[in-house]
Amino acid sequence: MKIFQKRLLAWLPRLVYQVWILASGRLLSQMGSGFTLFYAPIFFTDGVGLSRTAVGLGLGSAAISGVVGRLLGGSFADSAYWGRRRTLLLSAIISAIASFVLAIANDFPIFVLGNLLMGLGIGFYWPANEAAVADLTQPEQRNEAYAITRLADTVGLGLGVVLAGWFISVTGAYRMLFVIDGISFLIFFAVIYWAISETLRSSEYPIRSLNGWWMALTDRALLVYALVNVLLTTYLIQVSSTMPLYFSDFVPNRAAGIGLPNGVISGLFTWHIVLSVVLQIPIARWLNRLSRAQALTISSGFWGIGFAMIWLAGVMPIGNLLWAIVGLAVLAIATAAYMPAASSLVVELAPESLRGIYLGVNSQCWAIGYFIGPPLGGWALDQPRPWADLFWLGMAASVGAAILILQVLRRLVVERQTLAREEQRAEG
């Protein structure tokens, strides 16, 4: 047992304790989010009596406030007054209030208010958290540090969903899920307050927020990155929003004709999540030898292969389940390669005084991708065959555009690095 512990400790990334504390706090808060993620629509439809359309609109309202939260969160994270720590504290307290509002919601306006607050809290979180991780790590550590952050996210969410299922089966108390979620955010608040010190190094010449956003939005390399990142986040959301419906309504099933059973679909996505968790650190470590743009190019290639396999799962006369299993495994590799490299690349592009704002732009890409992805996938699955099947081939083909954009980005990054070295030599 001691030998195993020593090997595990030797295998884990050597990061400062604050990165591990941030990840642990995030794991706890994501467990609370997992409690409500899958059960909020069920409860507010069946328990409260809202229509499915109203529930969809309410949940979607979080995306609107999330955009505002990311804009403010990026600015606050770079502010000498707020900094990373206070912005994270603000995020935790807003998210806790949102959970308690949802716990008492009995009508549509209160339901929307809770979701607007939750979107705002999450929007504040991401730029500040990723900027703090960048502050606490060296460039060669960041891939693994961001891998740990995303790992905590995934594990916490998965544990929360499993525990919530057990809790509901035992008690049936849906509203308590939101109370527990709120408590998890308060614990996260306490962890940040007591264990995390401010990581922002005050700039000698502070940049005003509007000027900072103008600098970010006129940075060619960042804009090219944002374009490809919207594509990659659109791919990511297809796995959780469109693919389950495709497996349920289109993939052949020997026993019932068309549509895999719910239990099989659940098993497939459990396989995908577990593999994503297991592969996250090894892949991040392996990709450290490459540039961030090269890592994203590799991730894009796996997205294309994975989507092509999902198409085969839907159209092949035999072996459909096997194609689905292998396809989700390939997409797990694509996900594990994408997440750490994307954040690390943005940190490399950002001036130190604008990390929060640059990471806020990165976070906005996620918001846009999550806004585009579900409607696009839903529209595709509303089409008759073979068009619904060809959607996955279209997604695979679009990877070619992503790879071309990444080549442009790689050239811009190399030019920027060359210019920076020349300036350093001139100053020396």
N, C-alpha and C positions, 0 to 999 in steps of 0.2 A: 504493500500500500504506500509506504514512504517513497519507494522507488518511482511509483506512478506519479505521486505528487511532485517529486523533484523534476521528472521529465515534463510534466504538464507546465510547471512554473518556468522551466527552461524554454518551452515551446512558445509560451505566451509572449506577446510584444512587450518590450521594456519601455514602459511609458510612465510619466510622472503620475503620482497617486491621484491628482485632481481629475485627470482624464478618466480614470477608473471610477471615481466617485460620480462624475457627470453621467457616465454610462449606467452605473447602478441606479442612480436616481431616475434616469430615463426608463430603465427596465421596470421600475415600480410604477411609474405613471402610465406606461404603456400597458401594463397589466390591467390597470383601471380602465383604460380606453378599450382594451379587448373585452372587458365586461359588457360594454355598451354597444360596441361596433355592430354586431350582427343582430342584437336583440332590440335596439331602439326602433327600427322600422316595424317589427312585429308588435311591440308593445303599444306604440302610438297609433297603429292601425286597428288592432284587435282590442286593446285595453282601453284606450282613450276614445276611439271612434273616429279618428281623422281618416279622410280618404287617402288612397295610395298616392294620388296626385298631390294632395296637400303635404303628405309626409316627404315626398320627393322634392317639392319646392322648399320645404323647411330645411331639409338636409343640404340642399344645394345652396341655400343662403350662406352657409359657412364659407363657401368659396369666395363670395363677394367680400365679406369682412376679412377673409384670409389675405386677399390682395392688399387691403389697407394695412393689415397687421404686418405684412412683409415689408411694405414701404416704410412704415414707422419703425419696425424692428431693426431694419438695416441702419437707419439713421441713428436710432437710440444706441445701438451697439457701438457705434463709432463716436458717440458723444462723450465729452469729458465728464459731463454731469451724470449721465445714465450708465454708460459703459456696458460691458457684457453681463456682469453680475446682476445689476439692478433690472436690466431688461429681462433676464431669465426669471427673476423674482416676480416681476410684473406679469410675465407669461403664466407662471404657475398660479398666481392668485386669481387672474382672470379666468383661467381654465377651471379652477375649483368652483368659482361662483357660477360659471356656465353649467357645471354638472349639477349643482344644487338647484339652479333654476329649472333644469330639465326634470329633476326629481319631483318638483311640485307642479309641472306643467299639466294643465287640464284642458287647454284649448290651443288653437292654432297660433295666436299672437305670442303667447308665452313660449310655445315650442320654437317659433322662429327666433325669439329673443335669445333663448338658450343656445341655439345653433350659431347665431351671429357672434355671441360672446366666445363660443368655443373656437370658431374660425379665427377670431381676433387673437386669442391666446396662442393658438398654434402658429399663427403668422409671426408673432413676436418671438417665438421660441427658436425657429430654425436659424435665422441669421446670427443671433447672439450665441447659440450653442456651437455652431460650426466655426465662428470666429474665435471663440474661447479655445476650442480644440487646436486651431491653427496657432494661436498664441503660445500654447503649452507644448508644442512639438517642433522638432526640426524637420526640414523638408523630406528627409529620407524616412521619417517615422509616420508621415501623415496618412499615407495609404492605409497602414495598419490601424492607426488611431481612428480614422473614419470608418474602417471596417468594424472596429469594436463598437462604435456608436450605433451603426446600422444593425449590428448583431443584437445589441441590447434591445433595440426597437422591435426586431422581428421576434425574438424569444419572448419578450414581455407581452407583445400582442397575442402570440400563440397561446401562452400560458393563460392569459386573461380570457380568451375565448373558451378554452377547455374548462377552466374553473367556473366561468359563468354558466356554461351548460349544466355542470353538476349542481350549481347553486339553484338554478331555476327548477331543475328536476326535483330538488329536495324541498324548496320553500315556495316556489311560484311567485316570489316577491320581486317583481320587475323593478319597482321604484328604488329598491335598495341597491340595485346595480349602479344607479346614478349617484347615490350617496357614497358608495364605496369608491367610485371613480373620483368624486370630489375629495375624499379623504386621501386618495393616492396622490393627488396633485398637492395637497397640503403637506404631505410627507416630502414630496419633491421640493417644495418651498423650503422646508426645514433643512433638508440636505444641502441645498445651495447656500442658505443663510449661514449655517454653522461650519460647513466644510470647504466652501469655495471662496477664494479671495479674488479680487478684481484682477483680470489678466490684461486689460487694455493699458498699453504704454502710451501715456499722454504725449501727443505730438507737440513739438515746439511751435509749429505754425498750424493750429487747428483749421480744418476746412469746414466751411458752412455746409449744412445738409444739402441745400439745393445745388450748390456748386459740386458737391460730391456726386450727387445723382447725375448731374450734367457730364461730369468727367467719365463716369461709368458708362453712360448711354451713348457717349461718343467714342468709346474705346472699340476699335474695329475688331480686335481679337475677341473681346468679350461678346460683342454682338454676333459674331460668327459662331462662337460657342453656344450662345443662347439659342440660335436657330437649330443647331443639331441637338441640343439638350431637350428642346420641346419635342422633337421627333422621338428621342429615346424615352422620355417620360410617357409619351403617348403609347409606345410599345409596352411599357411597364404596366400601365393601367389596363391594357387589353387582357392581361393574364387573369386579373381578379374580377374585371367587370364583364367582359365579353365571352371569354373562353368557357366559363361554367355553363352559360346558356347554350353555347355551341355544342358542348358535350351532351347536354341534356336533350337538345332538340334535333341535332343533325348527325351525330356520330352513330353509325350502325351498331346494333346490339343483337347478338345471335338469339338471345332468349325472347326479346320483345320487339325486334324489328329495328326501330330507330330510337335512339336516346339511351345513354348509359344510366343505370340506376343511381339514385342520390348517394347511396353508400359508396359506390365505386368512385363517383366524382369527388366526394369528400376525401377518400383515400388518395386519389391522384394529387389533390392540392396539399394534403398533408405531406406526401412524398416530396413535392416541389419545395415546400417551406423548410422541411428538415434538411434537404440537400443544400438549399441556399445558406442555411445556418452553418452546416458542417464545412462547406467550401469557402465561406467568406474570408477567413483569415489566410488559409493557404494560397488562395488565388490573389488576394491583395499583396501578400508577401512575394509571390512569384512575379507579379506585374511591376514590382518596384524597380526591376532592372530595365524597364522600358520607360519611354516618355509617357506622360498622361494621355496625349493624343493617340499614341500607338495603342495604349490600353483600351481606350474608348473605341478604336477601330476594331480591335479583337472582339470586344463586347458586341459591337454592331454585327460582325460576322456571325456570331453565335445567335443573335436575335433572328437573323435571316434564316439560318439553318433550322432553328427551333420552330419558326412559323411555317416553314415548308413541311416540317414533320406533322404539325397539327393539321395542315391541309390533307396530308396523306391519311391521317387518322380518320378524317371525314369521308374520304372518297374510295379508299381501298376496300375491296370485297372481303378481305380477311386480315387478321392481325391488327385491328383498329386499336385495341387497348394497348398493345405493345408500342405502336407508333405514338400514342398519347403519353405513355410512360417515358419513352425516350425523348420525345419532344419537350416535355416539362423538365426533364433533366438538363437538356441543352439550354433551356430558358433560365434555369437556376444558375448555370454557369454565366450566362449573359448578365444576369442581375448582379451576381457577386462581383463580376469584373467592372460593372458600370458605376455602382454607387460610390466607392471610395475614390476612384480615379476622377470622377466629375468634380467632387468638392475640392480635391487636392489641386486640380488644374485651375480652378477659380482663385484659390489662394495664391498660386504662382503668378497669375495675371494681375492680382490686386496690389496696389501700393499698400504698405502696412497701415497707413492712416485711414484707408477706405475698405478694409476687409469686410466689415459689417454690411456696407452698401453693396459691394460686389457679390457677397454671399446672399444678400437680399434679392439681387437680380437672378441668381441661381435658383433661389427658392420660388421666385415668380414663374420660372420655367415649369416647375412642377405644377403650380396652380393652373397654368395654361394647358399643359398636357393632360391634366386631370379634367379640365373643362372640355377639351376636344375629344378625348378618348372614348368615354362612355356613349355620347350621342352618335359618334361615328360607328362604333361597333354595333350599337342597337339598330341603327339604320341598315347596316349591312345584313344583319340577321333577319330583318324584316323582308328582305328580298328572297325570291324563290331560288331554288337550286337551278343552275350551278353557281349563281352569283354569290350566294352566302358562303359557299366553299372557297370561291376565288378571292374572297376578302383576305384570306390568310396568305395567298400567293402575292396579292397586292402589297400586303405589309412586308413580306419577304423582299419583294422587288424594290420597295422604297428604301431598303437598307443601302442600296447602291448610292442613292443621293446622300445618305448620312455619311458614308465612307468618303465620297468626294468632298463634302463640306469639311470633314475632319482633315483631309489632306491640305486644304486651304488653311485651316486653323494651325496645323503643324508648321506650315511655312511661316505664318505670322509669328508664332511663338519663337521659332528659331531666329527670325529677324530681330525680334525684341531682345532675345538673350544676347545676340551678337552685338547689338547696339549698346546694351548695358555694359558688356565687357569692354568695349571700346571707350565708353565714358569713364569707366573705372581706371583704365590705363592712362587716359588723358589727365585725370585728376591726380594719379600717382606720379 
